[in-house]
Amino acid sequence: MYLLERGFQWSKDMTSYEAASEELARQQRMLGQAEMHAPEGVGESVSDEVLDNESIYHSNQIYLDVRTPNDEKRGVITIIFACILVFILKGLIGTLYISAKKIISGEKYFGGPLGGSDYFFIFLFSTVWLIFLVAFLKYSIRYVRLESLTARRIVVRFNRITRQVYLLRPADLGGLRIMDWDKTEVIIDKNMSELEGTGGYVVLAWDKGDGVDSGGTPTDNVEVTFIGKPARNASELLAFWEYIRRYMEDGPAAVPAPKRLINKFPWPWLSFKAAWGLDTQFLRHSGLWVFVVANLLMLPAILIHAAGHWLSLLLCYEPRFPRDIEEAGR
């Protein structure tokens, strides 16, 4: 789930500020373009339309809470991890049970008293399974934390009163950051074609010193966040950014209320919906029903993915902003 954030955090840890800035500049250029036609700051309008893109957790007169792109892309690592862990635990517990039973009885499987070699192999087999368990947990936990045993989601809050952007992230993905709205760099191409916008999302960046961490220390490197559900085309992508921009610049009255807020509770049917991943608007066009048939054929795999998605949610905690940020602007 957190591949984008983890990848950028690793690049920051392994390179200097100058190298990170150069990498960000390269990412701004679309394939085949000499440079990206990015908006001139948050004051420039990029669309005549506005769209919440079903990407809002909460909206009021003070702030917007917005999702990040990869909420649906979770569960596969968790289900694979769970299956391997169950296999190892089953082997370990089974071996310990048989070993304890033999030691208590003092007899071999085919009768006769246990000898020194029997006790050695009882200890050896139990130790091998325990080593498997420790090694598996040690080397897999870093990957599991991409979607489980971590924050359930990243929340990006846009506070129009304080004119700040709050990044609520797990500590290993950069932690909490309070960034200056007016210094936000918007990494989207305002002249992109409809096809180029397919599957895209808004990327926001800040330079060194454009914000502070939870302790009030100015940031010492580039900060980046990705916002919004992946768009179906360029119009949708630009309209989504325009929705946020107008909310911050012109106020809540400048944009319509979100049609539907994202439910944060981990209901199992929401995990199935995320794993299903089928845009119901396809049903309006008979020529696209082939996608429905394809999804039905893949239903067993979808159900397994949905189970992993739900399990990963249950293994995570719901992140919350500190009290001072919750009350900011009131």
C-alpha positions in Angstrom: 0.0 0.0 0.0 2.7 2.5 1.0 5.1 1.7 -1.9 5.1 5.3 -3.2 5.7 6.8 0.2 8.3 4.1 1.2 10.1 4.5 -2.1 10.4 8.3 -1.7 11.5 8.0 1.9 14.2 5.5 1.0 15.5 7.8 -1.7 15.7 10.7 0.9 17.5 8.5 3.3 20.1 7.3 0.7 20.7 10.7 -1.0 21.4 14.3 -0.2 18.9 17.1 -0.3 20.4 18.2 -3.7 20.0 14.7 -5.2 16.5 14.5 -3.9 15.6 17.8 -5.5 17.1 16.7 -8.8 15.1 13.4 -8.7 11.9 15.3 -8.0 12.6 17.7 -10.9 13.0 14.7 -13.2 9.7 13.2 -12.0 7.9 16.4 -12.9 8.6 15.9 -16.6 6.2 13.6 -18.5 7.6 11.0 -20.9 8.5 12.7 -24.2 8.2 16.2 -22.8 11.1 18.7 -22.3 9.3 20.0 -19.2 6.1 19.8 -17.3 3.5 22.6 -17.6 2.8 22.8 -13.9 0.6 25.5 -12.3 2.3 28.6 -11.1 1.6 27.9 -7.5 -1.7 27.3 -5.6 -3.2 30.6 -7.0 -3.5 29.4 -10.6 -6.8 27.8 -11.7 -6.3 24.6 -13.8 -10.0 23.7 -14.5 -13.4 25.3 -15.0 -14.9 22.3 -13.2 -14.5 21.0 -9.6 -14.8 17.4 -8.5 -14.3 15.8 -5.0 -13.3 12.5 -6.8 -14.7 10.5 -3.9 -11.5 11.2 -2.1 -12.6 13.2 1.0 -12.7 11.7 4.5 -14.1 14.8 6.2 -15.1 18.3 5.2 -16.2 21.3 7.2 -15.8 25.0 7.3 -12.2 24.8 8.5 -10.5 21.8 6.8 -10.6 19.0 4.3 -9.2 15.5 5.1 -8.1 13.8 1.9 -7.0 10.3 1.0 -3.9 9.0 -0.8 -3.9 7.0 -4.0 -3.2 3.4 -2.9 -5.9 2.6 -0.3 -7.2 -0.3 -2.4 -3.8 -1.7 -3.1 -3.3 -3.7 0.1 -3.9 -7.2 1.3 -1.7 -9.3 -1.0 1.4 -9.0 1.2 -0.8 -9.6 4.3 -2.5 -12.8 3.1 0.8 -14.3 1.9 2.5 -13.4 5.2 -0.4 -14.9 7.1 -0.4 -18.2 5.1 3.4 -18.7 5.6 3.1 -17.7 9.3 0.3 -20.2 9.9 2.3 -22.9 8.2 5.4 -22.3 10.3 3.4 -22.0 13.6 1.6 -25.2 12.8 4.9 -27.0 12.2 6.4 -25.5 15.4 3.4 -26.2 17.6 3.0 -29.7 16.2 6.6 -30.5 16.8 6.5 -29.1 20.3 3.3 -31.1 21.1 4.8 -34.4 19.9 8.1 -33.7 21.6 6.4 -32.9 24.9 4.3 -36.0 24.6 7.3 -38.2 24.0 9.4 -36.7 26.8 6.5 -37.1 29.3 5.9 -40.7 28.3 9.6 -41.4 27.9 8.9 -43.9 25.1 9.7 -44.0 21.4 7.0 -44.1 18.8 7.4 -47.8 18.2 8.0 -48.5 21.9 11.1 -48.7 24.0 12.7 -46.0 26.2 14.0 -42.8 24.7 17.8 -42.6 24.2 20.2 -39.8 24.0 19.9 -39.5 20.2 16.1 -39.3 20.5 16.4 -36.3 22.9 18.9 -34.7 20.5 16.6 -34.9 17.5 13.6 -33.8 19.6 15.6 -30.7 20.5 16.9 -30.2 17.0 13.6 -30.3 15.2 12.0 -27.9 17.7 14.9 -25.5 17.3 14.8 -25.6 13.5 11.2 -24.6 13.5 11.9 -21.9 16.0 14.7 -20.6 13.8 12.4 -20.6 10.8 9.9 -18.5 12.8 12.4 -15.9 14.0 14.1 -15.6 10.7 10.8 -15.2 8.8 9.5 -12.5 11.2 12.9 -10.7 11.1 13.1 -10.4 7.4 9.5 -10.1 6.4 8.2 -7.5 8.9 9.6 -4.6 7.0 7.5 -5.6 4.0 4.4 -6.4 6.1 4.5 -2.9 7.5 3.8 -1.6 4.0 0.2 -2.4 4.6 -0.2 -4.0 8.1 1.0 -3.4 11.7 1.1 0.3 10.9 -1.3 3.2 10.4 -4.4 2.2 8.5 -4.2 5.2 6.2 -2.3 8.4 5.5 -4.5 11.5 5.9 -3.6 14.9 4.3 -5.5 17.8 5.9 -5.9 21.1 4.2 -6.7 23.8 6.8 -8.0 27.0 5.2 -7.8 29.0 8.4 -4.2 28.3 9.3 -3.3 27.9 5.6 -1.3 24.8 6.3 -1.2 21.3 5.0 -0.9 18.6 7.6 0.6 15.2 6.6 -0.4 12.5 9.0 2.0 9.6 8.3 3.6 6.7 10.2 7.0 7.6 11.6 8.8 5.3 9.2 7.2 7.2 6.3 8.3 10.6 7.4 6.0 11.1 10.4 3.8 14.2 11.0 4.6 17.3 9.0 3.0 20.7 9.0 3.6 22.4 5.6 3.0 25.9 4.3 0.0 25.9 1.8 1.3 29.0 0.0 4.6 27.3 -0.7 3.1 24.2 -2.1 4.4 23.0 -5.5 1.7 21.2 -7.5 3.2 18.5 -9.7 0.6 18.0 -12.4 0.6 18.9 -16.0 -2.2 21.4 -16.6 -2.0 20.7 -20.4 -2.1 16.9 -20.1 -4.2 14.9 -22.6 -7.1 12.9 -21.3 -5.2 9.7 -21.8 -2.2 10.9 -19.8 -4.5 11.6 -16.8 -5.8 8.0 -16.7 -4.8 6.4 -13.4 -3.0 9.6 -12.3 -3.1 11.4 -9.0 -2.0 14.8 -7.6 1.5 15.1 -6.3 2.3 18.0 -3.9 5.9 18.9 -2.9 7.6 21.4 -0.6 11.2 22.5 -0.5 13.5 22.4 2.5 12.3 24.7 5.2 8.7 25.0 3.8 7.3 23.3 6.9 8.1 21.9 10.3 7.9 18.5 12.0 5.9 17.6 15.1 8.5 19.2 17.3 8.5 22.5 15.4 11.9 21.9 13.7 12.0 23.2 10.1 12.2 20.4 7.5 15.7 19.7 6.2 14.7 18.0 3.0 12.1 17.8 0.2 8.7 16.7 1.4 6.2 15.0 -1.0 2.7 13.7 -0.6 0.3 12.0 -3.1 -3.4 12.7 -2.8 -6.6 11.5 -4.3 -8.1 8.4 -5.8 -6.5 7.5 -9.2 -8.3 9.5 -11.9 -10.0 8.1 -15.0 -8.8 10.9 -17.2 -7.1 14.3 -17.2 -10.4 16.3 -16.7 -11.2 14.4 -13.5 -7.6 14.8 -12.2 -7.5 18.5 -12.8 -11.0 19.1 -11.5 -10.1 17.3 -8.3 -7.1 19.6 -7.7 -9.3 22.6 -8.6 -11.7 21.4 -5.9 -9.0 21.6 -3.2 -7.5 24.8 -4.5 -10.8 26.7 -4.5 -11.7 25.4 -1.1 -8.4 26.7 0.3 -8.3 30.0 -1.7 -12.0 30.9 -2.0 -13.6 29.0 0.9 -16.1 26.2 1.3 -18.9 28.1 -0.5 -16.8 28.0 -3.7 -17.1 24.2 -4.0 -20.1 21.8 -3.6 -20.2 19.6 -0.6 -18.7 16.1 -1.2 -21.3 13.7 -2.6 -20.1 11.0 -0.4 -17.5 10.9 2.4 -15.1 7.9 2.7 -16.1 5.6 5.5 -13.1 4.8 7.7 -14.6 1.9 9.6 -13.2 -1.4 8.3 -16.4 -3.1 7.1 -15.7 -6.3 5.2 -17.9 -5.4 2.2 -15.8 -2.3 1.7 -12.7 -4.5 1.4 -14.5 -6.6 -1.1 -15.4 -3.5 -3.1 -11.8 -2.4 -3.1 -10.6 -5.8 -4.2 -13.3 -6.0 -6.9 -12.1 -2.7 -8.3 -14.8 -2.6 -11.0 -16.1 0.9 -11.9 -19.9 0.5 -11.9 -20.2 3.1 -14.6 -19.2 0.2 -17.0 -22.7 -1.2 -16.5 -24.1 1.8 -18.4 -22.3 0.7 -21.6 -23.1 -2.8 -22.9 -19.8 -2.9 -24.8 -17.9 -2.8 -21.5 -19.7 -5.6 -19.8 -16.8 -7.9 -20.8 -15.0 -6.4 -17.7 -17.8 -7.7 -15.5 -17.5 -11.2 -17.0 -13.7 -11.1 -16.5 -14.1 -10.1 -12.9 -16.6 -12.9 -12.3 -14.1 -15.4 -13.7 -11.5 -14.0 -11.3 -13.9 -14.1 -8.3 -11.9 -16.7 -6.2 -8.8 -14.5 -6.5 -10.8 -11.4 -5.7 -12.2 -13.0 -2.6 -8.8 -14.0 -1.4 -7.5 -10.4 -2.1 -10.6 -9.0 -0.2 -9.8 -11.3 2.8 -6.2 -10.0 2.9 -7.4 -6.4 2.4 -9.7 -6.7 5.4 -7.1 -8.5 7.5 -4.6 -5.8 6.9 -7.1 -3.2 8.0 -7.8 -5.1 11.2 -4.1 -5.4 11.9 -3.6 -1.6 11.7 -4.5 1.3 13.9 -6.6 4.3 13.0 -4.3 7.4 12.9 -5.4 10.6 14.7 -4.0 14.1 14.6 -2.6 15.6 17.8 -5.1 17.7 19.8 -3.4 21.0 18.9 -3.9 20.2 15.2 -7.5 19.0 15.7 -8.2 22.4 17.3 -6.2 24.5 14.9 -8.4 27.2 13.3 -11.3 26.9 15.7 
